[in-house]
Amino acid sequence: SGKSTCTECERGKFQNDAGKADCSSCKAGKYADDVASTECDACVAGKYNSNSGKSTCTECERGKFQNDAGKADCSSCKAGKYADDVASTECDACVAGKYNSNSGKSTCT
């Protein structure tokens, strides 16, 4: 006997076609935070996820940024720039009289 019900796709997976036997994992940089999703959403700028099949995105840590949506990682701020908050979409330049000589910094000295 056949199944009388269909199973919902779990969080982190989707299915956009009818009559399928399984669900697909969202690719890195995308997520599905609900069950029974028909598509995956892109992580917003300032957030990322590096693995497939995720239901959330992670905020870029201090000293890193991501200015595009749907990305699998964040970039380190270059020397002379900083990001003092999580989920930054850009790095700020050190003000006159302060500096940092390494990349990935959250402050200038």
C-alpha positions in Angstrom: 0.0 0.0 0.0 1.2 3.5 -0.8 1.7 6.4 1.7 -1.4 8.3 2.5 0.6 11.5 3.4 3.7 13.2 2.3 6.5 14.3 4.6 7.4 18.0 4.9 11.0 19.0 4.0 12.9 19.7 7.2 14.5 23.1 7.9 17.6 23.6 5.7 16.0 21.7 2.8 13.5 22.5 0.1 11.5 21.0 -2.8 10.1 23.1 -5.5 8.6 20.4 -7.7 5.6 18.2 -7.0 5.8 14.4 -7.0 9.4 14.1 -5.8 10.8 11.4 -3.5 13.0 13.6 -1.4 14.1 17.2 -0.6 17.3 19.0 -1.6 19.7 20.7 0.8 20.0 24.5 0.6 23.5 25.4 -0.8 26.1 27.2 1.2 25.2 30.9 1.5 21.5 30.0 1.6 19.1 28.8 4.3 15.5 27.6 4.8 14.2 28.4 8.3 10.8 26.8 7.9 9.7 23.2 7.3 8.0 22.5 3.9 10.1 25.2 2.1 9.8 25.5 -1.6 13.0 27.6 -1.9 16.0 28.7 0.0 16.7 32.3 1.0 20.1 34.0 0.6 21.9 35.0 3.7 21.7 38.8 4.0 24.8 41.0 3.8 26.7 40.8 7.1 25.8 37.1 7.5 27.0 33.9 5.9 26.9 30.1 6.2 29.6 27.9 4.9 27.7 24.6 4.8 24.8 23.2 2.9 21.5 22.2 4.6 21.4 25.1 7.1 18.3 26.7 8.6 20.1 29.9 9.7 23.0 32.2 8.8 25.8 33.2 11.0 26.8 36.9 11.7 30.3 37.9 10.5 32.5 38.2 13.5 34.2 41.5 14.6 37.1 42.3 12.2 35.3 40.7 9.2 32.6 41.8 6.8 30.4 40.7 4.0 28.8 43.2 1.7 27.0 40.7 -0.6 24.0 38.5 0.1 24.2 34.7 -0.3 27.8 34.2 0.6 29.6 31.2 2.2 32.1 33.3 4.2 33.1 36.7 5.4 36.3 38.6 4.5 38.8 40.1 6.9 39.1 43.8 7.1 42.4 44.9 5.5 45.2 46.5 7.5 44.3 50.2 8.3 40.6 49.3 8.5 38.4 47.7 11.2 34.9 46.4 11.9 34.0 46.8 15.6 30.6 45.1 15.4 29.3 41.7 14.3 27.4 41.4 11.0 29.3 44.2 9.4 28.8 44.9 5.8 31.9 47.1 5.4 35.1 48.0 7.3 35.8 51.5 8.5 39.1 53.3 8.0 41.2 54.0 11.1 40.9 57.7 11.9 43.9 60.0 11.7 46.3 59.3 14.6 45.3 55.6 14.9 46.3 52.6 12.9 46.4 48.8 12.8 48.9 46.9 10.9 47.2 43.5 10.6 44.1 42.4 8.8 40.9 41.2 10.6 41.0 43.7 13.4 38.0 45.1 15.3 39.8 48.3 16.6 42.6 50.7 15.7 45.3 51.8 18.2 
